[in-house]
Amino acid sequence: MMLMKRRDFLKVSAAAGAMASLYGCAGGGKASGHVVVVGGGYGGATVAKYLRMWSEGDVQVTLIERNPTFISCPISNLVIGGTKTMEDITVSYDGLKSKWGVRVVQDDVVAVDAAKKTISLKAGGSMSYDRLVLSPGVDFMWDEIPGLNSADAQSKILHAWKAGPQTVALRKQLESMKDGGTYAISIPKAPYRCPPGPYERASLVANYFKQSKPKSKVIILDANEDVTSKKGLFTKAWADLYKGIIEYRNNSEVKDVEVGTNTAVLEFDKFKADVLNIIPPHRAGDIAAKSGIKLINNRWVDVNWLSMESTSTPGIHVLGDAVFPAPTMPKSGHMANQHGKLAAAAILNMLSGQAPNPEPVVMNTCYSFVDAKNVIHVASVHQYDAATKTVQPVKGAGGVSVARNELEGKAAMGWARNIWADMLT
Amino acid sequence: MKLFAPLAALCLLAFASTSQAADPNLGRNLAATCANCHGTNGNAVKGSGMDALAGMEKAKILQKLADYKNGDKPASIMHQITKGYTEVQLDLIAGYFAAQK
């Protein structure tokens, strides 16, 4: 009799429509289950903490991260410029473990089986999930710069676009460079991780040269038509502070490199540098493509902005730089943290039989240093728009600094301390 | 089967209405967008120079936000951010932070 009722109920609920069966009808029940988070950066660490905090420990969370500690990309340009150390941008995962009860596993995810809801680990073994969150950051499209497509080439010509050993190595190259040398940084076509980041780096390297190697030059090889972020503020800083040091070249896409001579190959030109810093074009971290979820332009993950869930594959949510951006949305650590909270709220609703919040909001704040103390910002607020099914920037909100200033230099470090705590402690 | 059909209809109705209504955790979710700078639940890191909003009186938070939004209070960034939220959203945010410890 009971079995019969259950069968009838299943038939009825199937007939009740796809939406109802997606979230069930339990409405208001407690969330429970196991969420596996892949990647412990700005997006992944945030969603892990917020799932535990908001479920009051009812949802089990496993965070799989390949690195032993969190190393921040934001602020890492100050390490390259020589005014901060790696220690300043490194935070332990211990807070997530001890304070929030997140199970942190140092490993790599090599495969996702969306049908069976399992992931496979590099070290061996697999793990099942109720919901999976991928926060894989970016991986580089080495094919686009053929000369860099080997481990040897990549150890000589650095990107330092993932904070870690490359940050240290680039700093060492700059320290070893003779005065009178040239540092060249290449920027891929947008969209790329951290739009103002390359211009900040060029400014901070120029700041180091001005003080320690004043005959040296900084060349920016930008594949874009113009400076992509905070243009007026950056160009003013370069004119005021680094005249004769920084040279900006637009429409200068690097197509290849000659490793032996540290030469960047452009369409009609070649450029030899003493320190060549190539930021190759990038796409969603490799695990996104391996998991079989839908990518746009074969690069970025298509998500539902109410839940950050893949539009092709139910049960898999994707955060941060890996996502095909909503209109004017930057790929930033701050934005990844906001994605993490949006996803945490949606996942808890879905695990307790409710629809996700129908009106999510995310916002971005990004500070860039133009020297060791002076900072410029850009900010924006993005509200969900049901008509276009995406988050849209609010007109009249957001904007940039009036001028570079030291007060925002202090705010930038305050931002860093608070966002790292918001993610990890 | 007969018994369950009306239940299913009710279920569908309940879903349709809840999907339109505001999320019960809307204030919490909105306030979380501020936490990047102002700390989780408004508990800013001590000595970080950011305003800690946890436990601040709701009227006081709302006044600060209104002053930023109207340009009555000088700001480097908050005048730009407050304009991105509706009055209803700012009210929910202020209410949430006021209720935190």
Interface residues (C-beta under 8 A of the other chain):
Chain A: K5 D8 F9 K11 V12 S13 A15 A16 G17 M19 A20 Y23 C25 G27 K49 Y50 M53 W54 H334 N337 Q338 K341 L342 A345 N349 Q354 A355 P356 N357 P358 E359 P360 V361 V362 M363 T365 H377 A379 S380 V381 H382 Q383 V394 G396 A397 G398 G399 S401 N405 L407 E408 K410 A411 M413 G414 W415 R417 N418 I419 A421 D422
Chain B: M1 F4 A5 L7 A8 A9 C11 L12 A14 F15 T18 S19 Q20 A22 D23 N25 L26 R28 N29 L30 A32 T33 A35 N36 C37 H38 G39 T40 A44 V45 S48 G49 M50 S76 I77 Q80 I81 T82 K83 G84 Y85 Q89
